[in-house]
Amino acid sequence: MDMTEEEKAERELRQKKELERRAKNRNSRLFLFFGCIFEIVETILVIFALFIFFSFLIFRVFNLPEEAAKTIYQFSTIVSFVGGLFLGFVIYKNCANFIIEKFNLTDKLSNEVLGHYSKRYRKAQSEELKK
């Protein structure tokens, strides 16, 4: 079974598209893997920084009675944890968007990852849907 030149060209084109899709998927997985590691470390640092900040305020700046300081300290621990998680997510998403834009990764990452992180990609998609 000999293939014609058109069939060979079509087959090569399909193989090239499949290789590009696999490369995008691999790059997207690597981006998300290292992004998750960055997010975990960065969130822990933010929680720790908030914990230190509230501790400094409670015990050094405001001279509160011991019972009031203990109660406020317990409350500030919860606020540090929840606030640190929230700030960690916000900082991570902004950093991911910055990295995608700075290093021009729009052609190297899958559409799912770009749709989640890149503001420019989401704006382009919404404009495309309006047409």
N, C-alpha and C positions, 0 to 999 in steps of 0.2 A: 504494500500500500504506500504508494508515493504521495507525498503531500505537495500541493501546489505552493507556489511562492506566497500567495495570499494567506493560505492556512498556516504556513510557517511564521509569517509576520504576525498574524493574529495570536498564535500560540506564544511567541516571544513577548508580545505586548501583555498578554495575560500573566505570564511568568514574572515580568517586570513589575506589574501592578501588585501581584501577590507578595513579591519581595519587599516592595515599598510598604505594604500594609503590615507585614511582619516586623519590619524595622520600626515603624511607628508604634506598634504595640509594645515592642521591647523597650523603646525609649520611654514610652509612657509608664511602663511598669517600673523602670529604673527611677524616673522622676518622682513617682509616687512613693517608692520605697525610701529614697533618701529624704523626701519631703516629710514622711512620717517620722523618721528618726530626728530630723530637725525640729518638727513640731513637738515631739515628746520632750526633748532637751530644753527647748525654748520655753515651753509651758512650765516645766519644773523650775526653771530659773525665774520666771515671772512670779510664780506662786511663792518661791523663797524670798524674792525681793519685796513682795507685798507683805509677807510675814515679818520680815526684818523692819520694814517701814512702820507698820502698825505697832510692833513691839517698841520701837524707838519712841514713837509718839506717846504711847501709853505710859511707859516707865521712865522716860527721860524728860519729855517736854511738859506733859501734864502731870503735876504732882497730885495724884488721886489717892484717896484712902485705899488700903489694901484690898478690902472686900469689893469695892467698886472696880478697882483695877483688874482683879481676877475675872469678874463678870464681863467686863468690856474686852478683856484679852481673849476669853473664850469665844465671844461673838466675833471678834476681829479675825480669829483663826478660820472660822467658817467663811467669812467675807473674803479673806485672802484666798482660800481655796476656790470658791466659786468665781470670784472676780479674776483670779489667775487663769482658770480654765477658759473663761470667756475672752479675756484679753489675748491669751495664747492662740485661740482659734482665729481671732481677728488679725493678729500680727502675722500668723502663718499664711492666711489667705492673701494678705497684701504682699508679703514677700514672694509667694509663688507667682502672683500676677506680675510683680516687678521683674522677677527672673525670666519669665516667659517673654516679656516685652524687651528687656535689656539684651538678652542673647538671641532674640528672634527665633524662638522655638515653635512658632505656629505651624511651620511646615514639617516639623520633626515629631510632633505629638499627635495623638489621636484626637478626634473631634470631641469625644466624651470628656477628656481631661481639659481640653481647651474651653469647652462649654462651661465647665465648673469653675475655672480659675481666671481665664482671660476676659477682661472687660471689653477689649477691642473686638474679640471674636464674637461675644454675645451681641454687641451692638451691630456688627456686620450681619449676623444672622437675623436679628429683628428687622433690620432695613431690607434684607432680602425677602423676608416674609411679607413685608408691606407692599412690595412690588407686584 
